Amino acid sequence: MRRRILTLAVAAAAAGALAVPSAVPASAGVPASAVAPARSAPAARIAVHFDLTRGQLPENITLGPDGTAYLTFAAARQVAAVDPAGRTRVLATLAAPADGGVATPVLGFALTSGIVRTDDGTIYVLYASGDAASTGLYRISPGQKPRRIAALPADGLPNGLALDPTSRTFYVTDSVRGTISTVPLAGGPARVWSSVSALAPTGFLGVNGVKVRGGAVWATNLDQGTLLRIPLRAGRPGAIEVRATGLVGIDDFAFAPDGRVVAALNGPNTVVDIDPDGRTRTLLTGADGLQNPTSVAVRGHTVLVASAAYVTATDPNLIVATLHHR
């Protein structure tokens, strides 16, 4: 079963690696952002190697105040903590659906995906299982078992998760349905917030990573290779803005203190930064140890990159690098 799950993951990610970004109309006013060669590449090291055979494929990451990295292990259906010394501890394992997850859209295996940690130590995680009884948003309070606080469509693939602390609202991307939905922090019904065409898949997976920053919801679209900004208008979506294009296989991302976006390009096996004008520069590549990077976290001048090895099927890992000024 484990070999079959990994094979499905590799096949799915390979399809994503071949995805070609859709053309963006000239009226968007954003030039295509060809990835430039790396300049002043950050010093990088592999901090932790994970176990491929146990499904420890890190899909998403968030940081605690002490530098602990909290990760979702996709194929293991787990949430784990990696402390600054590199010690890994599994915090929770979500129950497998009766069919093992084969009904999960596109991927064919149940997986944990987006993750958020609040200041009180509570962890929130997305689970896609293809099963209406278990797909959704889960709360993991310290010392307690995971509890589903919002059901999500079983025919979708909940992927990215972000919290707006001001409105106490989660934003959830669905890469199959091409939507961003909202869920109250306390839990409750999920409501579709946006379903514009810029979020839709064009063959594999659409809207992926998501963050809330500067009065807007930011998101990526893997198939279309775009970075998007959606202004918040009294909680409702404003007109969508395409802020960067040409980002083949873009997965999740984070903001650096200077406003740059640092993004993982899964299929191309690179990490890039994107300036406010949409110009893109390569920061890390496979030569630095990347193994199909899925997500990044930034604190100060340090960037952590989670690599799931979906295609390389060699060495899922966590990389720590120093982020230099442009």
N, C-alpha and C positions, 0 to 999 in steps of 0.2 A: 504493500500500500504506500509506504513512504517513497519508494522509487517512482511509483506512478504519480504521486503528488508533485514530486520535484520535476518529473518530465513535463507535466502539464504547466507548471510554473515557467519552466524554461521555454516551452513552446509559446506561451502567452507573451512572455517578455520579448522573445525574438520577434514576434509580430509587431510589438511596440517599437522595437529597434528599427524596423523597416518602414515605420509610418513616415509619410512625407507631409510636412506642414501644408495646410491649405493656403491658397493665395489670399492676401488681405487686400481689400479694395484700396485704391489710391486715396479715396476720400477719408480713410482712417487717419491719414496724416502721419503715419509712423513708418520710417524706412525699415526694410528688412535688416535684421541685426546679425550679419555674418559673424561667426565666432572668430575672434582674432587669436593669433598665437599667444601663448603665455608670456608675460613679462613680469620679472621679479616674482617668480613662482614661490608660494609659501613653503616653508620647511614643513614636512609632513612625516608622520610615523604611524604605523599601525599599532593602536593601543590595545586592542583585543581581537582575537580570532574566535569566531563562533563555530558551532558544530553543525555542519551541513546535514549530516545523517540524522540529526534529531530535529530537523526543521527549523533551526535557529537562523532564519532569514530575516534580518532586521528591516522592517518596512517603514517605521516612522519613529521619530525621536523628539523628546522634550527634555529640558534640564531642570534640576532642582537647585535651590540656592547654594548648596554645598558643592556643586559641580557634578553631582550624580546624574548620569544619563538614564532616562527611562525610555525603554524601547518596546515596540511590539515585534514579536517573532511570528512572522506571517504563517508559515506552514505548521508551526507548533501550536498555534492558537493561544500564545502566551504573552504576558506582559512581564518584563524583566527590568531590573535595576543594575547598572554597572557603576560602581563607585570610582572615585578618582584614582584608586590604586589598580583598577582593572578587574576587580572581583565582580563576578556576575551572580545575581540572585534572582530566581524566578519568583514573582510575586503572585501570579494567578494564571490559571489555565482555564480557558472557556470550554464548556462541554461541546463535544462534537455532535452534530445532528445525526439522526438515525441512519441517514444514507451516507454518512461520512463526509458530506459536503459536495458530492458530485453534481448537485443541482445549482451550485453557486454559478451565477452567470459569467460567461467568458472564460473564467479561470478553472472551474471544475473542482476546486478544493476550498474548504472553509478557512478563512483567514482573519486575523486581527490586523487592523490597519491604522487609522489615525489615532493620535494620543494627545491628551492635554493634562497637565498637572496644575492644580490650584494651590494657593498659598498655604492652605491648611493640610496639604499632603494628600488630598483626594485625587485619584487618577480617573480620568474618563477615557474610554477607548471604544472604537468602532469595531463591530464584528459583522462580517458578511459570510453567511452560511447557506444561502439558497433556501432557507427554512423560515417561514413566517413566525414560528414560535421562538426563534432565537436571534434573527438578524436585527441589529439595532445599536443603540448607544448604551454603554454600560458605565456604571459608577463603581469604583473600587475604593472604598474607604479603608484607612489603615486598620489592619487586623481583621477585616471582614471579607466575605466572599463577593464576587462580582454580582451586581444587581442591574438588570435591564431597566433603564428609566425612560426609554423611548423606543417604540417599535419603528422599524424602517422597512421599505418594500423589499420583499424577498427576491423579486425579479430585478433588483438593482445591485450595485456594488458600492456601498458606502466606503469612502476612501480617505478624504482629507477632513480634518477636524480643527476648528479654531474657536476660541472663546472671546467674545467682546465683554470685558468685565464691566463696562459702563452700563450696558443694557442687560447684563447677565443672560446673554443669549449665545448659544452655540450656533456655528455655521457648519453645515455638513455637505460635502460634495458627494455626488453619485456619478461615478465615471461611466456607467452604462446608460443610465437614464438621462444624463446630461443636465443635471439640476444642482442647485444649491438650496438646501432647506435649512430652516431654523428650528431649534429646540430650546425651550427655557432651561436655564441652569438647574432648576429644581426638578426637571423632567416634565414629561407631558407629550402631547401629540406633536409630531413633526409636521411642519407646513412648508410647502414649496415656496421659496423666496424669489428665485429666478430660474427660468428655463429657456433663456435666449439661445439662439443658434450658435453663438460663440462658445457655449459650454458643451455643445454636443460632440459625441464621438463621430469619426468619419471612417470607421472600419475596425477599431479596436477599443480604446478607452479615451474618453473625453476629459472633462474637467477633473482635476486631480488634487493638487495641493491647494491650501487655502490659509490666509492670514487676515487679521483685522488690524489696520494701521491707518492713522491720519484721516479718520472719518470716511474710510472706504474698506470694502472687502476686496482683497487681492486673491487671484486664483491663477492656476495654470491649466492649459489644455494639452494633454500629451499628443493626441492625434494631430491637432492643428499647430502644435509647436509655438504656443503663444503664452505671454504673460499678460494678464488682464487686471484692470482696476474697475470696480463698480462703486461709485459714490453712494454713501448712505444718506438718504433723504428722509429724515424722521423715521428711520428704521426700514424704509422701503428702498428698493434698488433704483439708482439713477441710471443715466445712459452709460452703457459699458464702454470702456476705453481700452484699446489694444496698445499696450505700452512697449512690447517687444515681440518680434517675430523671428522665424528661422531657428527656433530652439527645438530641434528634433529630439523626441523622446523625453521632454522635460517632465520631471516628476514633482517632488516637493521642493520647498525653498524656505529661506529665512531672510530677515533684514539685518544688515550690518549697522553699527551705530551711526555711520555717516549716510545712511539711506540707501546704500547699494543693496541690491537683491543678490543673494548667493543661492544658486540653484543646482540641483542634481539633474544631469542628463543621463537617464538610465541606459538606453541602448548604446549611445556613443561613448559611454564609460568615461564621462568627464564631469567636472564641477566648474561652473562659470560664475563670474559676477556680471551684473547688469547695472549700468549707471542710469540716472533719471532720464537720459535721452534715448534709452533703449540700446546703447552700445554694449556689446558683449565681449568679454575677455576670458580665455581659458585660465583656470587656476590650478587644477589638478587633473591628472590623467591616470590611465592604468599603470604607468611607470611609477606612480606614487603609491600604488597598492589598491586603487579603486577596483571594485568587483561589482559592476552595475549599481552605482549609487542610487539610493531611493529618496533620501531626505538629509537635511542638514540642520544644525543648530548653531547659533552664533552667540558668543558672550564676550564682549570686549573685542580683543584682537585674536580670539581663539575660535576656530570653527571645527565642529565635529561632524563627520560624514558617516552615515550608515550605508553599508553596501550589502545587498541581499544575494549577490552572485546568482541571480536568476538564469542568466545566459552562460556565464563563465563556469558555473557549477563547481567552483574550486575553493574559494576562501571567503565566505561571508565574514565581514569584519567591521570594526569601528576605527576610523582614522581621525587623528587630531592634527590640526595644522594651524600655523600662525598666519593671520590675515593681514597683509601689508596694505598701506595706503596706495591708491591708484597713482 
